[in-house]
Amino acid sequence: MGTHLGPLGAIPPTGSQFRVRMTAYFIFDAAETLVCERVYFDSLSMLKQLVGGLDMKNPKNWVLAARCLKGLLSMSGEGPAESLLRTTPPTFED
């Protein structure tokens, strides 16, 4: 649960509330040091709530909706982050 008060990538804050199910996985090494954290959630469901929460009967929200759409479109053409493309597989000891 949260409220969209800051930018989300190129999407400006809408002030809309959202609720999204998520799961998080934490991987520790033998010394109990956190080595990886992965969080999974349905981003489309969240985006629908952020933009869908705008009151389109209010003309001042029309500009914000257009800025949100522009932000969504600008992010949709991006490729994956370079750091995600150059990962090394883990080594496991028997």
C-alpha positions in Angstrom: 0.0 0.0 0.0 1.2 3.5 -0.6 0.5 6.9 -2.0 2.2 8.1 -5.2 3.9 11.3 -3.8 7.2 11.2 -5.8 8.2 10.5 -9.4 8.1 6.9 -10.5 10.7 6.8 -13.3 9.4 9.4 -15.8 5.9 9.3 -14.3 5.1 12.4 -12.2 3.5 12.0 -8.8 -0.3 11.7 -9.0 -1.2 11.6 -5.3 -3.2 8.5 -6.0 -3.2 5.6 -3.5 -2.4 2.1 -4.6 -2.4 -1.4 -3.2 -0.4 -4.2 -4.8 0.5 -7.7 -3.7 4.2 -8.4 -3.7 6.7 -11.0 -2.6 10.3 -10.4 -1.5 13.1 -12.9 -1.4 16.3 -12.4 0.6 19.3 -14.5 0.0 22.1 -14.8 2.6 25.5 -16.3 2.5 27.0 -18.7 5.1 28.0 -15.7 7.3 24.4 -14.5 7.2 25.3 -11.5 5.1 22.6 -10.3 2.8 23.8 -10.9 -0.8 20.6 -10.5 -2.8 17.1 -9.0 -2.4 14.5 -9.5 -5.1 11.0 -7.9 -5.0 8.3 -9.0 -7.4 5.0 -7.2 -7.9 2.5 -6.5 -10.7 3.7 -3.2 -12.0 0.8 -2.8 -14.5 -1.8 -3.2 -11.7 0.0 -0.4 -9.7 0.2 1.9 -12.8 -3.5 1.4 -13.5 -4.3 2.5 -9.9 -1.9 5.5 -10.1 -3.3 6.9 -13.3 -6.8 5.6 -12.9 -7.0 7.4 -9.5 -7.0 10.7 -11.3 -10.4 12.6 -11.3 -10.7 13.2 -15.0 -13.8 15.4 -14.4 -11.4 18.0 -13.0 -9.7 19.8 -15.9 -6.5 20.4 -13.9 -5.9 16.7 -13.9 -5.9 16.5 -17.7 -2.4 18.0 -17.9 -1.2 15.6 -15.2 -2.8 12.6 -17.1 -1.0 13.7 -20.3 2.3 14.0 -18.4 1.8 10.5 -17.0 1.1 9.1 -20.5 4.2 10.8 -21.8 6.2 9.4 -19.0 4.8 5.9 -19.6 5.6 6.1 -23.3 9.1 7.3 -22.7 9.9 4.4 -20.3 8.3 1.8 -22.6 11.0 2.0 -25.3 13.9 1.6 -22.9 16.0 -1.6 -22.9 17.0 -3.4 -19.7 19.6 -1.8 -17.5 23.2 -2.7 -18.6 23.9 -4.0 -15.1 21.2 -6.6 -15.5 22.7 -7.9 -18.7 26.2 -8.6 -17.2 25.5 -10.7 -14.2 27.7 -13.6 -13.1 26.2 -16.9 -12.1 26.7 -17.8 -8.4 29.2 -20.5 -7.4 27.9 -23.1 -5.0 30.1 -25.2 -2.8 29.2 -28.9 -2.0 
